[in-house]
Amino acid sequence: MNTGIYKIENTVNGKVYIGSTANFGSRFNGHKRGLRCNRHGNAHLQSSWNKYGESAFTFTPILYCDPEFLIKWEQIAIDGHKSLLGWDNMYNLRPAAFIVSSTTRKKQSASQKARFLKYGVSRETRDKMSKTRTGRTNSRESIEKTVAITRARGGYRPTNAFIYSGVGRKHSEETKARMRASHAKRKEQGIKLPPVSKSAREKMSKAKLGTKQSKETVFKREQTKRKNREKKLKRKCQ
């Protein structure tokens, strides 16, 4: 069972946050992601996180129960910690337990998707995401799972905002070097990227319509084609 009540505790000052979830792993990751990016919905908890650091906090399941009893046991846990520690030593913003309804979650999701498709991701947000992911590497098992899921969905399907955000941009030499190193590592490990879906190819094609390539780009493409033809001829002659 992965459903129940959890506690986020500040080991320095002893303050706690009580919550409920249908999935401990994803809920803890959601809390940490928001706190690390300095955009958590609980300003009190965010302020303490910024002051004491991530190492001062623990995320612990304290009770397992069926989903229909989450509100009941969360309220009992909040009341118990409130009487034991005092309301001033809790990060909860309200003394009553509640769960966001599925209808509200769908509305929030639709709103976020519409905003992303319209505006994309801001430079400030991309910088924050980059900082939180710098130095982190995915295991081979994680990469293979991601590839398998993407293939099951029919290939990689970028959004319109993602396609248009790259028009006219050029990679720095440092970025190119990292991309080459990443490609060489995948090739060495035998990891193949999922195919790009037909709909994604059509979107990318539409995004590039009307754009003119420089003479240098055209020359490089022709050189690559010529080299590929020479390689094919060599294989036939062998």
Buried (B, 14 or more C-beta within 10 A) or exposed (E): EEBBBBBBBBEEEEBBBBBBBEEBEEBBEBBBEBBBBEEBEBEBBBEBBEEBEEEBBEBEBBBEBEEEBBBEBBBBBBBEBBEEEEEEBBBBEEEEBEBEEEEEEEEEEEEEEEEBEEEBEEEEEEEBBEEBEEEEEEEEEEBEEEBEEBBEEBBBBBBBBBBBBEEEEEEEEEEEEEEEEEEEEEEEEEEEEBEBBEEBBEBBEEBEEEEEEEEEEEEEEEEEEEEEEEEEEEEEEE
